[in-house]
Amino acid sequence: MVYAIGFAAFATRPPVEPDAVGPLTAEEMEANFANGLRGLLNGIHSPPES
């Protein structure tokens, strides 16, 4: 839940750099969200290293 709220908060902000590209498309935002969530869940489910 925190990931989703944080993603939404930062994804909807305007670019910080003056020469940054404009807003992402819905497809790009969905892909970014899915990739980040996948990484988060993989980290939670990974067995600890010994």
Distance bins in CASP14 RR format, pairs under 12 A and 6 or more apart:
PFRMAT RR
TARGET T0000
AUTHOR 0000-0000-0000
RMODE 2
METHOD distances of the structure
MODEL  1
1 7 0 0 0 0 0 1 0 0 0 0 0
1 8 0 0 0 0 0 1 0 0 0 0 0
1 37 0 0 0 0 0 1 0 0 0 0 0
1 40 0 0 0 0 0 1 0 0 0 0 0
2 8 0 0 0 0 0 1 0 0 0 0 0
2 9 0 0 0 0 0 1 0 0 0 0 0
2 37 0 0 0 0 0 1 0 0 0 0 0
2 40 0 0 0 0 1 0 0 0 0 0 0
3 9 0 0 0 0 0 1 0 0 0 0 0
3 10 0 0 0 0 0 1 0 0 0 0 0
3 11 0 0 0 0 0 1 0 0 0 0 0
3 32 0 0 0 0 0 1 0 0 0 0 0
3 33 0 0 0 0 1 0 0 0 0 0 0
3 34 0 0 0 0 0 1 0 0 0 0 0
3 35 0 0 0 0 0 1 0 0 0 0 0
3 36 1 0 0 1 0 0 0 0 0 0 0
3 37 1 0 0 1 0 0 0 0 0 0 0
3 38 0 0 0 0 0 1 0 0 0 0 0
3 39 0 0 0 0 1 0 0 0 0 0 0
3 40 1 0 1 0 0 0 0 0 0 0 0
3 41 0 0 0 0 1 0 0 0 0 0 0
3 44 0 0 0 0 0 1 0 0 0 0 0
4 10 0 0 0 0 0 1 0 0 0 0 0
4 11 0 0 0 0 0 1 0 0 0 0 0
4 33 1 0 0 1 0 0 0 0 0 0 0
4 34 0 0 0 0 0 1 0 0 0 0 0
4 36 0 0 0 0 0 1 0 0 0 0 0
4 37 0 0 0 0 1 0 0 0 0 0 0
4 40 0 0 0 0 0 1 0 0 0 0 0
5 11 0 0 0 0 0 1 0 0 0 0 0
5 12 0 0 0 0 0 1 0 0 0 0 0
5 33 0 0 0 0 0 1 0 0 0 0 0
6 12 0 0 0 0 0 1 0 0 0 0 0
6 13 0 0 0 0 0 1 0 0 0 0 0
6 33 0 0 0 0 0 1 0 0 0 0 0
6 36 0 0 0 0 0 1 0 0 0 0 0
6 37 0 0 0 0 0 1 0 0 0 0 0
6 40 0 0 0 0 0 1 0 0 0 0 0
7 13 0 0 0 0 0 1 0 0 0 0 0
7 24 0 0 0 0 0 1 0 0 0 0 0
7 29 0 0 0 0 1 0 0 0 0 0 0
7 30 0 0 0 0 0 1 0 0 0 0 0
7 32 1 0 0 1 0 0 0 0 0 0 0
7 33 1 0 1 0 0 0 0 0 0 0 0
7 34 0 0 0 0 0 1 0 0 0 0 0
7 35 0 0 0 0 0 1 0 0 0 0 0
7 36 0 0 0 0 1 0 0 0 0 0 0
7 37 0 0 0 0 1 0 0 0 0 0 0
7 40 0 0 0 0 0 1 0 0 0 0 0
8 29 0 0 0 0 1 0 0 0 0 0 0
8 32 0 0 0 0 0 1 0 0 0 0 0
8 33 0 0 0 0 1 0 0 0 0 0 0
10 16 0 0 0 0 0 1 0 0 0 0 0
10 24 0 0 0 0 0 1 0 0 0 0 0
10 29 0 0 0 0 0 1 0 0 0 0 0
10 32 0 0 0 0 0 1 0 0 0 0 0
10 33 0 0 0 0 0 1 0 0 0 0 0
11 23 0 0 0 0 1 0 0 0 0 0 0
11 24 1 0 0 1 0 0 0 0 0 0 0
11 25 0 0 0 0 0 1 0 0 0 0 0
11 26 0 0 0 0 0 1 0 0 0 0 0
11 28 0 0 0 0 1 0 0 0 0 0 0
11 29 1 0 1 0 0 0 0 0 0 0 0
11 30 0 0 0 0 0 1 0 0 0 0 0
11 31 0 0 0 0 0 1 0 0 0 0 0
11 32 1 0 0 1 0 0 0 0 0 0 0
11 33 1 0 0 1 0 0 0 0 0 0 0
11 36 0 0 0 0 0 1 0 0 0 0 0
12 23 0 0 0 0 1 0 0 0 0 0 0
12 24 0 0 0 0 0 1 0 0 0 0 0
12 29 0 0 0 0 1 0 0 0 0 0 0
13 20 0 0 0 0 0 1 0 0 0 0 0
13 22 0 0 0 0 0 1 0 0 0 0 0
13 23 0 0 0 0 1 0 0 0 0 0 0
13 24 0 0 0 0 0 1 0 0 0 0 0
14 20 0 0 0 0 1 0 0 0 0 0 0
14 21 0 0 0 0 0 1 0 0 0 0 0
14 22 0 0 0 0 1 0 0 0 0 0 0
14 23 1 0 0 1 0 0 0 0 0 0 0
14 24 0 0 0 0 0 1 0 0 0 0 0
15 21 1 0 0 1 0 0 0 0 0 0 0
15 22 1 0 0 1 0 0 0 0 0 0 0
15 23 0 0 0 0 1 0 0 0 0 0 0
15 24 0 0 0 0 0 1 0 0 0 0 0
16 22 0 0 0 0 0 1 0 0 0 0 0
21 28 0 0 0 0 0 1 0 0 0 0 0
22 28 0 0 0 0 0 1 0 0 0 0 0
23 29 0 0 0 0 1 0 0 0 0 0 0
24 30 0 0 0 0 1 0 0 0 0 0 0
24 31 0 0 0 0 1 0 0 0 0 0 0
24 32 1 0 0 1 0 0 0 0 0 0 0
24 33 0 0 0 0 0 1 0 0 0 0 0
25 31 0 0 0 0 1 0 0 0 0 0 0
25 32 0 0 0 0 0 1 0 0 0 0 0
26 32 0 0 0 0 0 1 0 0 0 0 0
26 33 0 0 0 0 0 1 0 0 0 0 0
27 33 0 0 0 0 0 1 0 0 0 0 0
27 34 0 0 0 0 0 1 0 0 0 0 0
28 34 0 0 0 0 0 1 0 0 0 0 0
28 35 0 0 0 0 0 1 0 0 0 0 0
29 35 0 0 0 0 0 1 0 0 0 0 0
29 36 0 0 0 0 0 1 0 0 0 0 0
30 36 0 0 0 0 0 1 0 0 0 0 0
30 37 0 0 0 0 0 1 0 0 0 0 0
31 37 0 0 0 0 0 1 0 0 0 0 0
31 38 0 0 0 0 0 1 0 0 0 0 0
32 38 0 0 0 0 0 1 0 0 0 0 0
32 39 0 0 0 0 0 1 0 0 0 0 0
33 39 0 0 0 0 0 1 0 0 0 0 0
33 40 0 0 0 0 0 1 0 0 0 0 0
34 40 0 0 0 0 0 1 0 0 0 0 0
34 41 0 0 0 0 0 1 0 0 0 0 0
35 41 0 0 0 0 0 1 0 0 0 0 0
35 42 0 0 0 0 0 1 0 0 0 0 0
36 42 0 0 0 0 1 0 0 0 0 0 0
36 43 0 0 0 0 0 1 0 0 0 0 0
37 43 0 0 0 0 0 1 0 0 0 0 0
37 44 0 0 0 0 0 1 0 0 0 0 0
38 44 0 0 0 0 0 1 0 0 0 0 0
38 45 0 0 0 0 0 1 0 0 0 0 0
39 45 0 0 0 0 1 0 0 0 0 0 0
39 46 0 0 0 0 1 0 0 0 0 0 0
40 46 0 0 0 0 0 1 0 0 0 0 0
43 49 0 0 0 0 0 1 0 0 0 0 0
END
